[in-house]
Amino acid sequence: MVNKPIVLVARFLKVDGMALFPVILVRSKELLKDDVLIRHESIHLLQEAELLVVPFYLLYAFNYLVNLIRFKNHHKAYLNICFEREAYANEANKGYLQQRKWWAWVKYL
């Protein structure tokens, strides 16, 4: 069973949500109720925990840079980060956090 994450409102965010281990930040109070967004960011929290946080951020940045060279487009580079691919593919699945296997993001490389 996955524990309910700590979610804080951070009005300065330029994006709807962000997982910054060990919390999730959302841009507005209304987004606290967005189950899909919270699930997406919760997947990132699990990824961060698996990789002991700092290596996650390093791999995330490296994967983004490789994708930016490959696609020459920020949005495509972002969407093709392996961690984002797992999160977007499973954010609507209400049972995913409970059934997710460790290192599931590897199959999205």
C-alpha positions as CSV (number, residue, x, y, z in Angstrom):
1,M,0.0,0.0,0.0
2,V,1.3,3.5,-0.9
3,N,0.9,6.2,1.7
4,K,-1.0,9.4,0.9
5,P,1.6,12.0,-0.1
6,I,2.0,15.4,1.5
7,V,0.7,18.0,-1.0
8,L,1.4,21.7,-0.5
9,V,0.2,24.7,-2.5
10,A,3.0,26.7,-4.0
11,R,1.4,29.6,-6.0
12,F,4.8,30.6,-7.5
13,L,4.8,27.4,-9.7
14,K,4.7,27.9,-13.4
15,V,3.3,24.3,-13.8
16,D,0.3,22.6,-12.3
17,G,2.3,20.2,-10.1
18,M,5.8,19.1,-9.2
19,A,7.2,16.2,-7.1
20,L,10.0,17.5,-5.0
21,F,10.8,14.6,-2.7
22,P,9.2,14.1,-0.2
23,V,6.3,16.4,-1.1
24,I,4.1,17.3,-4.0
25,L,3.7,21.0,-4.9
26,V,0.6,22.2,-6.7
27,R,0.0,25.7,-8.1
28,S,-3.5,26.3,-6.6
29,K,-5.8,25.0,-3.9
30,E,-8.2,23.7,-6.5
31,L,-5.5,21.3,-7.8
32,L,-5.4,19.6,-4.4
33,K,-8.5,17.7,-5.6
34,D,-7.1,16.7,-9.0
35,D,-6.6,12.9,-8.5
36,V,-4.9,12.4,-11.9
37,L,-2.4,15.2,-11.2
38,I,-1.7,13.9,-7.7
39,R,-1.3,10.3,-9.0
40,H,1.1,11.5,-11.7
41,E,3.2,13.3,-9.2
42,S,3.0,10.4,-6.7
43,I,4.5,8.2,-9.4
44,H,7.4,10.6,-9.6
45,L,7.8,10.4,-5.8
46,L,8.2,6.6,-6.1
47,Q,10.7,7.0,-8.9
48,E,12.7,9.5,-6.8
49,A,12.7,7.2,-3.8
50,E,13.8,4.2,-5.9
51,L,16.8,6.2,-7.2
52,L,17.6,7.8,-3.8
53,V,16.5,11.3,-5.0
54,V,19.7,12.9,-6.4
55,P,20.3,10.2,-9.0
56,F,16.7,10.6,-10.1
57,Y,17.2,14.3,-10.9
58,L,20.5,13.6,-12.6
59,L,18.9,10.9,-14.8
60,Y,15.9,13.1,-15.4
61,A,18.1,16.0,-16.7
62,F,20.3,13.7,-18.7
63,N,17.3,12.0,-20.4
64,Y,15.8,15.4,-21.1
65,L,19.0,16.7,-22.7
66,V,19.4,13.6,-24.9
67,N,15.7,14.0,-26.0
68,L,16.3,17.7,-26.7
69,I,19.1,16.8,-29.0
70,R,17.0,14.0,-30.6
71,F,13.8,15.9,-31.1
72,K,15.0,19.6,-31.1
73,N,11.8,20.5,-29.3
74,H,11.3,21.2,-25.6
75,H,7.8,19.7,-25.3
76,K,8.7,16.5,-27.2
77,A,11.9,16.2,-25.2
78,Y,9.9,16.5,-21.9
79,L,7.2,14.1,-22.9
80,N,9.7,11.5,-23.9
81,I,11.6,11.5,-20.6
82,C,11.3,7.9,-19.4
83,F,10.0,9.0,-16.0
84,E,7.3,11.2,-17.6
85,R,6.3,8.4,-20.0
86,E,5.6,6.1,-17.1
87,A,3.7,8.8,-15.2
88,Y,1.6,9.9,-18.1
89,A,0.8,6.3,-19.2
90,N,-0.5,5.4,-15.8
91,E,-1.8,8.6,-14.2
92,A,-5.5,7.7,-14.9
93,N,-5.1,4.2,-13.5
94,K,-6.5,4.4,-9.9
95,G,-4.9,1.1,-8.9
96,Y,-1.4,1.8,-10.4
97,L,0.3,3.0,-7.3
98,Q,-0.7,-0.1,-5.4
99,Q,0.3,-2.5,-8.2
100,R,3.3,-0.7,-9.5
101,K,6.5,-2.8,-9.6
102,W,9.8,-1.2,-8.4
103,W,11.9,0.3,-11.2
104,A,8.8,0.2,-13.6
105,W,10.1,3.3,-15.3
106,V,13.0,1.2,-16.9
107,K,10.6,-0.2,-19.5
108,Y,10.0,3.3,-20.7
109,L,13.6,3.9,-21.7
